[in-house]
Amino acid sequence: MKLPRSIAGWTIAVFGVLALVMGAVGLLWPEAQLRMLGFEVPATRSVGDHTGTFLLASSMAAFNMGVYYLLATVTEWRAFYRFTVVFRLVTFTVFAIAVLADIAPDRFFGVAAWEGLGAVATAIGLRLDARRGIPAGGVGSSEGAGTTAVAEEGTGPTGAAPADAVR
């Protein structure tokens, strides 16, 4: 895997690796995950208790999210970086309210703090990258990740004229 090429990329990569690892922990050792989050782990679960099912689903989502974040890092997908800042701040707010409203245990505030601090770190990284002259589309790109070099002006990557240029 290629290393991140920007400060913001490093913040996204760190979050991606941790999401991947924590998702794997939840899938492989769910009791440890629950204990880390401050939830009780009873010896047996009562009928109708779907904690395991919910943990399986959220752990798989975290694992997948880790993969998405790492893919965004490899492609230096800066629009994704900006998107995560907003939604990680929303996540911080929701999780913090859950703790304050006694819906979640106090230790769960660590998850909220992680989201909030991660959002702030990525926002700062984006700002510092902009000051360093890294274009909004990413390192070495004038328009963003996933763009393809054009063979010559007015033609697509294969050298053919774009469909909208055909008259």
N, C-alpha and C positions, 0 to 999 in steps of 0.2 A: 504494500500500500504506500502511496505517496504521502509524504509529510505535508501538513498544512503550509500554505505559502503566505499567510497573513495572520495578523494578531486575532482578528475575528474568527478566522478559520481554526486557530488553536482552541478558542473557547468552545466552538461547536464540536471539535474533535474530542475534547475532554468530556463534554456532556454525552456525546455519542458512545464513547467507550464505557462510561459509567452506566448509562442506560442499558447497554448491551449486557454488561456484567450483572447488574442488579436484576434484569429480566431473567438471565440464566439462573441466578440464585433462587429467584422465586419459582422457577420451573423445576429445578433440581432439589431444592431444600426449602420448601415453603415455610416450614416452622421457623427457620432462621430469619427469613424475610419478615414474618409477622413480629417476631421478637425485636428486630432492629427498629421497626416502626412503632413499637410500644403497644402492640396488641397482645391480648392474652392468647395462650395456646393451651386449650383444655386437653386433657388426656383423651377424651372422646367427644365427638360432635353429636348433637342431637339431630333427630330426623328433621329435615327441612332446613338445616343449616348449610347454606351454600357458600360458606367462606372459601373453601378450597376451590370451588368452581370460579368464583370471582377472582381469587388470587391467580389462578391459572390464566384467565383471560387478561388481567392487567399485566401479568408478567410477560405474556406473549406480546402484548402491545408495547411494553417497554423494550423488549428485545428487538422488535421490528423498528421501533423508533430509533434505537441506537444505530441500526443499519442505515436508516434514512439519513441520520445526521452525519454518519461517516461518508456516505455517498455524496452528500452536499459538500463535505470537506474536500473530498478528492476532486470534485468538479469545480470547487470554489464558487458555489452557487450562492452569491451574495444576496439575491432577492429572498432566498430561503432564510439566510441569516437574519435579515431585517424582520421577516415574518415571525421568526421565533422570539424575537425580543418582545413583541406585543403580546403574543399568546403565552409566553412564560410569565409575564407580568400578570396576566389574567389568572393563570394557574396559581401563582403566588397568592393572589387575592382570595381566590376560592378556598385554597387550603388553609390559609391563615384564619379566615372566617370560620371554617369547620372546627378549628382548634378553639377559637374564642367562644364559639357557640356550644362547646362540649359535645360536638358530634364526633370528633377525633381526639385521641389522647394527646397530651402536651408534647410528647416526643415527636409527634407527626409534624410539629412546626418546623423541624429540621428539613423536612421535604419542601415545605413552603419557602423556607429561607434559601435552600439550594436553588429553587426555581428563580426566585427574585434576584439573588446574587448572580446567577448565570445570565439572566437577562441583562442586568446592568453591565456585567463584564463584556458581553457580546456587543452591547451598544457602545461602550467605551472603545472596544477593539475596532468597530466599524468607523468610529470618529477618528481614531489614531491612524487607521489605514488610509482614510480619505486625506488626512494631512500629509501622509507619506506619498501620496499620489497614486495609490492603487485605485484603478477605475471601478466604478460601481458594478461593472460586469465581472470583475475579478482580475487576478494577476495575469498579465499577458493577453488580455482580451479587451476589445473596445466595446463589445456589446453584451457580454455575458457568457456564462458557461453553456456549452452545448452548441455554440455557433460553429459553423463550418467555414473554412476559408473559401473564398470565391476564386475560381480559375482566372477570370478576368472581369473587369467591370461590366455589369449588365448581364452576366451569365451566372448560372447556378454552379454547384460543386462539380457537376459532370461536364460543364462547358456549354450546356444547353441554355437557351433563354428561359427565364422564369415564365410560368404560365400566364401571368398577367401582362407580360410584355408581348405576347403573341397577338397579332391583330388579324 
